[in-house]
Amino acid sequence: MNPSRRRVAITGMGAISPYGEGAALLWSGLRAGLSAIRPLRHARAEEVRVKVAAQVPDSFDPAARFDERILPQLDRTSQFALLAAREAVAQSGLDFASAGLGRRTAVVIGTGVGGENTQSEQARRLYGENATRLHPLTIVRVMPNAPASQISIALGAHGPTFGIVSACASSNHAIAQAAMLIRAGMADVAIAGGTEACITYGALRAWEAMRVLADDTCRPFSVNRRGLVLGEGAGVFVLEAMDHAYARGATPLAELAGLGMTADAGDIVAPDPAGGAAAMAQALADAGLVPEEIDYINAHGTGTPANDPTETMAIHRVFGPHARRLAVSSTKSMHGHALGASGALELVAVLGALAEGVVPPTANLDQPDPACDLDYVPNTARDMPVRAALSNSFAFGGLNAVLALKRA
């Protein structure tokens, strides 16, 4: 770690998840080991083989959350991002009416798919109904940068603003890029995170074709795991230069201390333990931490046959004997795999663990796979001090992004 570079604090967080609206609901559900995986709710659910998903509750009403003049611009993906950003900014205490703040604020939001609900609906009209005219706002709803742009407009944030698209690593990549903007002095504040809403008929059929979806629930690291369960939601965070946060009297939730990003440069879907290990090692080195200082890893932990033993091998490579002393858990066992938003939902869990000294469990872990031989905190949360933690995101395409966090 370069002692002269700017340290990065997290001063606010917001989320919408299968537990409902708000980061507190997400964290309390995970801490309690409560699964949000439920029977699939979709108009064509009877036509698909997959029967479960982790979906935002039907109580979410966009018309009650957004001005009627803005709502037509917003795909569900952007709706989620805006809600989470509002909550994060409110917790941070930042006032974007303050002179100059918007000029020094960046917005970086990740999404794996973008405006899939709009894309699906307009494709249905075009090809299914032979429509000759689509919704005039189709492009601004579909484009993957829409969530970042909508947040920028809502806040009046004039700093670097862009979207990140790197499949299941999108959130962690977005947060890492935002942190680097602050370190480089290009921003004092950044709104960063990830959002996803892609439980559409087309997406369900596409995931079915890959044969990686579980038909009952998500069982990471278990010998009887059957695959991942799709989820949706958003997590957004206020990142801030530590000196900027202290100057205004803010209390950081944690320090974003280290970043690690690598590519396997191998198979498009099969993970390589060397790539994940390199990203974790980079994050530790960047944070100035040694392996023995990490108490918890929020694993990528998808529940697929390929991911779980590969991630386990990567952890062993980086942590050596200390790997046996780590608490490792996959919260995807409860909130599902929200693709580009997963890392953001998982960061809420990591911040909760650091703040409260409680590690959320890996649910449904009744029969550990012998190839997955770490302490995965099975089924019940654990009270334990958490000084520092890693959050892993390993994506299709062989893309790896790891965040290292420690108590501020």
C-alpha positions in Angstrom: 0.0 0.0 0.0 1.3 3.5 -0.9 1.1 5.5 2.3 0.8 8.8 0.4 -2.3 7.9 -1.6 -5.8 8.9 -0.5 -7.6 6.4 1.7 -11.2 5.6 0.7 -14.1 5.4 3.2 -17.5 4.0 2.7 -19.9 6.5 4.3 -23.3 5.3 3.1 -25.1 2.3 1.7 -28.4 1.5 0.2 -30.1 -1.6 -1.2 -33.2 -3.1 -2.6 -33.2 -6.9 -2.6 -35.4 -9.9 -2.3 -35.9 -9.0 1.3 -37.4 -5.6 0.4 -36.4 -2.0 0.3 -33.4 -1.0 2.4 -30.0 -2.2 3.3 -31.1 -2.9 6.9 -33.7 -5.5 5.7 -31.1 -7.2 3.5 -28.6 -7.4 6.4 -31.1 -8.5 9.0 -32.3 -11.3 6.6 -28.8 -12.5 6.0 -27.7 -12.3 9.6 -30.8 -14.4 10.5 -29.9 -17.0 7.9 -33.3 -16.4 6.3 -33.6 -17.5 2.6 -35.3 -15.1 0.2 -35.5 -17.8 -2.5 -39.1 -18.4 -3.3 -41.3 -19.9 -6.1 -40.7 -18.1 -9.3 -43.2 -15.3 -9.9 -43.6 -14.7 -13.7 -46.5 -14.7 -16.1 -44.9 -17.6 -18.0 -43.6 -19.5 -15.0 -45.4 -22.6 -16.0 -43.5 -22.7 -19.3 -40.0 -22.9 -17.9 -38.2 -25.6 -16.0 -36.8 -23.4 -13.3 -39.2 -23.0 -10.5 -37.4 -20.7 -8.0 -35.8 -17.3 -7.9 -34.9 -14.5 -5.5 -37.1 -11.6 -6.5 -37.8 -8.2 -5.1 -41.2 -8.4 -3.4 -44.4 -7.5 -5.3 -44.9 -4.7 -2.7 -42.3 -2.7 -4.6 -44.4 0.0 -6.4 -42.4 2.1 -8.8 -45.3 4.6 -9.3 -45.1 5.4 -5.6 -41.3 5.9 -5.7 -40.7 8.0 -8.8 -42.2 11.1 -10.3 -44.5 10.3 -13.2 -42.5 12.5 -15.5 -39.3 10.4 -14.8 -40.8 6.9 -14.5 -41.2 6.3 -18.3 -37.5 6.7 -18.7 -36.7 4.0 -16.2 -36.2 0.3 -16.7 -36.5 -1.8 -13.6 -32.7 -1.9 -13.4 -32.5 1.9 -13.2 -35.4 2.0 -10.7 -33.5 -0.3 -8.3 -30.2 1.7 -8.7 -31.9 5.1 -8.0 -33.7 3.8 -4.9 -30.4 2.3 -3.5 -28.5 5.5 -4.3 -31.1 7.7 -2.5 -30.7 5.6 0.7 -26.9 5.6 0.5 -26.7 9.3 0.1 -29.2 9.9 2.9 -27.1 7.7 5.3 -23.9 9.5 4.3 -25.3 12.9 5.2 -23.9 14.5 2.1 -25.9 17.5 0.8 -25.7 17.8 -3.0 -27.1 21.2 -2.8 -23.7 22.3 -1.4 -21.7 24.4 -3.7 -19.1 22.4 -5.7 -19.9 18.9 -4.3 -21.5 17.7 -7.5 -18.4 18.8 -9.5 -16.3 16.5 -7.4 -18.6 13.5 -7.4 -18.3 10.5 -9.7 -21.0 7.9 -10.4 -19.9 4.3 -11.4 -22.6 1.6 -11.6 -22.2 -2.0 -12.7 -24.8 -4.2 -14.4 -24.4 -7.5 -16.1 -27.3 -7.2 -18.5 -28.8 -3.7 -18.5 -32.4 -2.9 -19.2 -33.5 -6.4 -19.8 -37.1 -5.9 -18.9 -37.5 -3.2 -21.5 -35.5 -5.2 -24.1 -37.7 -8.3 -23.5 -41.0 -6.4 -23.7 -40.1 -4.4 -26.8 -38.8 -7.6 -28.5 -42.1 -9.3 -27.7 -44.0 -6.4 -29.4 -41.7 -6.3 -32.4 -41.4 -10.0 -33.1 -44.5 -11.4 -31.4 -47.0 -8.7 -32.3 -45.4 -7.4 -35.5 -45.4 -3.9 -34.0 -44.0 -1.3 -36.4 -43.3 1.3 -33.6 -41.5 0.7 -30.3 -41.6 2.8 -27.2 -39.7 6.1 -28.0 -37.6 5.7 -24.8 -36.5 2.2 -25.5 -32.9 3.1 -26.0 -32.5 5.3 -22.9 -34.1 2.5 -20.8 -32.0 -0.3 -22.3 -28.5 1.2 -22.4 -26.3 -0.3 -19.7 -25.1 3.2 -18.6 -28.7 4.3 -17.8 -28.5 3.6 -14.1 -25.3 5.6 -13.7 -26.6 8.4 -15.8 -30.0 8.6 -14.0 -28.2 8.8 -10.6 -25.9 11.5 -11.9 -28.9 13.5 -13.1 -30.9 13.0 -9.9 -28.0 14.2 -7.7 -26.4 16.8 -10.0 -23.2 14.8 -10.0 -20.9 16.2 -12.8 -17.8 14.1 -12.2 -16.8 11.0 -14.1 -19.9 9.0 -14.7 -20.1 5.6 -16.5 -21.4 2.1 -16.4 -19.4 -1.1 -15.9 -20.4 -4.3 -17.6 -18.4 -7.4 -16.6 -21.0 -10.1 -15.9 -21.1 -11.2 -12.2 -18.1 -9.0 -11.3 -19.7 -5.8 -12.5 -20.4 -4.4 -9.0 -17.0 -5.1 -7.6 -15.4 -3.6 -10.7 -17.6 -0.5 -10.5 -16.7 0.0 -6.8 -13.0 -0.5 -7.5 -13.0 1.9 -10.4 -14.8 4.5 -8.2 -12.2 4.0 -5.5 -9.4 4.6 -8.0 -11.0 7.8 -9.2 -10.8 9.1 -5.6 -7.3 7.8 -5.1 -6.3 9.6 -8.3 -7.8 12.9 -7.1 -10.3 13.0 -9.9 -13.2 13.0 -7.4 -13.7 13.4 -3.7 -16.9 11.4 -3.6 -18.2 8.5 -5.7 -21.6 6.8 -5.9 -20.8 3.2 -6.8 -22.4 -0.2 -6.8 -24.4 -2.5 -9.0 -28.0 -3.2 -10.2 -29.8 -6.0 -12.0 -33.3 -6.9 -13.0 -33.3 -9.6 -15.6 -35.8 -12.3 -14.5 -37.5 -12.3 -17.9 -38.8 -15.1 -20.0 -35.9 -14.8 -22.5 -33.3 -14.7 -19.7 -34.8 -17.7 -17.9 -34.8 -19.7 -21.1 -31.1 -18.7 -21.8 -30.0 -19.7 -18.3 -31.9 -23.0 -18.6 -30.0 -23.8 -21.8 -26.7 -23.5 -19.8 -27.9 -26.1 -17.4 -26.5 -24.3 -14.3 -29.8 -23.4 -12.6 -30.9 -25.2 -9.4 -34.4 -26.5 -9.4 -35.0 -26.2 -5.7 -32.6 -23.9 -3.8 -29.0 -22.8 -3.7 -26.5 -25.0 -1.8 -23.0 -23.5 -2.1 -20.2 -25.9 -1.1 -22.6 -28.7 -0.5 -22.1 -32.1 -2.2 -25.7 -32.1 -3.3 -25.6 -28.6 -4.9 -27.5 -28.3 -8.1 -26.6 -24.9 -9.4 -27.3 -21.2 -8.9 -30.6 -19.4 -8.3 -31.2 -16.2 -10.2 -31.9 -13.1 -8.1 -32.3 -9.3 -8.6 -31.8 -6.0 -6.8 -29.3 -3.3 -6.3 -26.7 -2.1 -3.8 -25.2 1.4 -4.0 -22.5 3.0 -1.8 -21.1 6.4 -1.1 -17.3 6.2 -1.3 -15.4 9.2 -0.1 -11.9 10.3 0.4 -11.2 9.6 4.1 -9.9 13.1 4.7 -13.0 14.5 3.0 -15.2 12.4 5.3 -13.4 13.4 8.4 -13.4 17.0 7.5 -17.2 17.1 7.4 -17.5 15.1 10.6 -18.8 11.9 8.9 -18.3 8.4 10.6 -17.1 5.9 8.0 -18.8 2.5 7.9 -15.6 0.9 6.8 -12.4 1.6 4.9 -12.2 0.2 1.3 -8.6 -0.6 1.7 -7.6 -2.9 -1.3 -8.6 -3.8 -4.8 -7.7 -6.8 -6.9 -8.7 -7.3 -10.5 -7.5 -10.1 -12.9 -8.6 -12.1 -15.9 -8.2 -15.8 -16.3 -7.6 -15.4 -20.0 -8.7 -19.0 -20.5 -12.1 -20.6 -20.8 -15.2 -18.3 -21.2 -17.1 -20.0 -18.5 -14.9 -22.5 -16.6 -13.1 -20.7 -13.7 -9.4 -21.0 -13.1 -8.2 -21.0 -9.5 -5.1 -19.1 -10.5 -7.1 -16.1 -11.6 -9.2 -15.8 -8.5 -6.1 -16.4 -6.3 -4.2 -13.6 -8.1 -7.1 -11.2 -7.5 -7.2 -12.0 -3.8 -3.5 -11.6 -3.5 -3.6 -8.3 -5.3 -6.3 -7.0 -3.0 -4.3 -8.0 0.1 -1.1 -6.4 -1.2 -3.0 -3.2 -2.3 -4.5 -3.0 1.2 -1.2 -3.6 2.9 -2.7 -6.6 4.7 -1.1 -10.0 5.3 -3.3 -13.1 5.0 -3.5 -13.6 8.8 -5.2 -10.2 9.2 -8.3 -11.4 7.2 -11.0 -12.9 9.4 -13.9 -13.3 6.8 -14.3 -13.9 3.1 -17.7 -13.4 1.4 -17.2 -16.0 -1.3 -18.5 -15.8 -4.8 -20.0 -19.2 -3.9 -22.6 -19.7 -6.7 -23.5 -23.3 -5.8 -22.4 -24.6 -9.2 -20.3 -27.8 -9.6 -17.4 -25.8 -11.1 -17.3 -22.6 -9.0 -17.2 -23.9 -5.4 -14.2 -26.2 -5.5 -12.3 -23.8 -7.7 -12.8 -20.9 -5.3 -11.8 -23.2 -2.4 -8.6 -24.0 -4.2 -7.9 -20.3 -4.8 -8.4 -19.5 -1.1 -6.0 -22.3 -0.1 -3.4 -20.9 -2.5 -3.5 -17.4 -1.1 -4.0 -18.1 2.6 -2.0 -21.3 3.1 -2.5 -22.6 6.7 -4.6 -19.6 7.6 -7.3 -20.7 5.2 -8.4 -23.2 7.8 -9.0 -20.4 10.3 -11.0 -18.2 8.0 -14.8 -17.8 8.1 -16.0 -18.2 4.5 -19.7 -17.8 3.6 -21.8 -17.5 0.5 -24.8 -15.3 1.0 -26.0 -16.2 -2.5 -27.5 -19.2 -0.7 -30.1 -16.7 0.6 -30.3 -13.7 -1.7 -29.7 -15.6 -4.9 -27.3 -14.7 -7.7 -28.2 -11.2 -8.8 -25.5 -11.3 -11.5 -24.1 -7.8 -12.0 -25.6 -6.7 -8.6 -24.3 -9.6 -6.6 -21.1 -8.0 -5.4 -23.1 -5.0 -4.2 -25.6 -7.0 -2.2 -22.7 -9.0 -0.8 -20.8 -5.8 0.2 -23.8 -5.0 2.5 -23.2 -8.3 4.2 -19.4 -7.6 4.6 -20.1 -4.1 6.1 -22.6 -5.7 8.5 -20.0 -8.3 9.5 -17.4 -5.6 10.2 -19.7 -3.4 12.1 -21.5 -5.9 14.3 -19.0 -8.8 14.5 -21.4 -11.2 13.0 -20.6 -13.4 10.0 -23.7 -14.4 7.9 -24.0 -18.1 7.2 -24.0 -20.3 4.1 -27.5 -21.6 4.1 -28.6 -25.1 3.0 -25.1 -26.5 3.8 -26.0 -29.9 5.2 -23.7 -32.2 3.3 -20.3 -30.5 2.7 -18.4 -31.5 -0.5 -15.1 -33.1 0.4 -13.5 -30.9 -2.3 -14.8 -27.9 -0.4 -13.0 -28.2 2.9 -13.0 -24.8 4.5 -15.2 -23.3 7.3 -18.2 -22.1 5.4 -20.2 -21.0 8.5 -23.0 -23.5 7.9 -26.6 -22.5 8.3 -26.3 -20.2 11.4 -24.6 -16.8 11.7 -21.5 -16.7 13.9 -20.5 -14.0 16.4 -16.8 -13.3 16.0 -14.6 -10.3 15.7 -14.0 -9.2 12.0 -11.1 -6.9 11.6 -10.8 -7.2 7.9 -12.6 -9.1 5.1 -12.5 -9.9 1.4 -15.4 -9.9 -1.0 -15.0 -12.1 -4.0 -16.7 -11.8 -7.4 -15.6 -14.2 -10.2 -17.5 -13.8 -13.5 -18.1 -15.6 -16.7 -15.5 -14.4 -19.1 -12.8 -15.2 -16.5 -13.1 -11.8 -14.9 -12.2 -11.5 -11.2 -12.7 -8.6 -8.9 -11.9 -8.6 -5.1 -12.4 -5.9 -2.5 -10.5 -5.8 0.8 -12.2 -3.9 3.6 -11.3 -3.2 7.2 -12.8 -1.4 10.1 -12.3 2.3 9.8 
